[in-house]
Amino acid sequence: QVQVVESGGGLVQPGGSLTLSCVASGFTFSSAGMSWYRQTPGKERELVATISRTIGSTNYADSVKGRFTISRDNAKNTVYLQMNSLKPEDTAVYYCTTFPFLGFWGQGTQVTVSS
């Protein structure tokens, strides 16, 4: 059974930091590119960051470039999203999945940036 489980969200003040984790199972993690998306109510899910399966090349949405860092640990089947200098507009539910998208999502983890 293919599954991804996100964790690490929470409430943080503007300018703060959070690290999200996503543990994958049911597929060969080291052979899959991975990604983080986010979604706010009434809006489409937005691609935030991607990381390739092998050499770890990364790409970011312009809105998070320079503040967020995606990384992976193939030994732990885990992908991370380090988020620094958080802004209120980063408030969203964050999801991880494969890249390219293969049709499954986790339950997501809520990130709220507010004073």
N, C-alpha and C positions, 0 to 999 in steps of 0.2 A: 504494500500500500504506500503510494507516494504521499509524503507529508512534509510540511515545513511548519515550524513552530517559532513564532517571534516572541521576544521578551525584551524587557529593559525600558519600556516607556514609563512616563510619569509626568509629574508637574515640575516645571523648572522656571526660574525667573529669566527674563530677557538677559542675554549675555552669558547665560550658563551653558553647561555641557551635559550631554547624555550619550551613552553608548548602547545601541540596540544590538541584539544577537538573534540569529536565526539558525536553528538546528534542523538539518534536512535528513530524511530517511526514505527508503524505498526506491532509490535510484542511485546511479553511480555519480556521487557528488563531484568527484575530481574531474569528471568528463563534461560537466555542465557549467556554462557561464551562469552567473547569478546577478540578481538585480534587487534594488529596493524601489518601491513605489510609495506614494502617499495619496490620501484622498480626504477631502473635507466635504461636509454635507452639501449636496446640490452641485458638486463639481465632478468632472471626470477624474479617474485615477491618473496621477502624474508620475512619469518615470523620473526618479531622483538620481540614481547612480547604477552603473553596471561594472562588473569585473569579469574578465575572461577566465577561461577554465584552467589555463596552464601558466602563462607568463605573468598573469595578474594585471594586465593592462586595464586601466580604468577610464570611465567617462562620467561626467556629471552634468546635471541640468545647470544652466547659467545661474539660476536663483540660489544654488547652494555651493557653487564652485568657490574653492578657497576656504570654506567653512566645514564641509563634510568630507569624510574619508571612508571609503569602502575598502574592506580587506576580507581575506578568507583564510581559514585554517583547514586544509583538506584532511588532515589527520583527525580532526574533530567534526568533520562534516558541518562546519559552521561558517556563516558569513556575518560580518559585523558592519555596523554603520556608526562611526564616531561623528558626533554632531557638536560643533563648537560655535560660540557666538550666536546662540539661538535667538530667533526673532519671533514675535507673536505670529507672524505669517507662516512660520514653520509648524504651527499647530495643525495636527492631522492624525489620522490613523495611518500607520506605516506598515507596509506589507513587503515580504520578500517572496521571490519566485525565481524561476530560471530565466535565462536570457540567451536565446530567444524564448518567448513565452510558450510554455507547453501545455497550458490549460488548467493549472491548479494554483490556488491561493491558500495561505494560512488564515488564521483568524485575525491577524493584525495586532498591533500594540499601539495604544493611544499615547500621543505626545502632546502635552499642553504647555505652551509658553505664555506665562502670564505673571504679572506682579501682584 
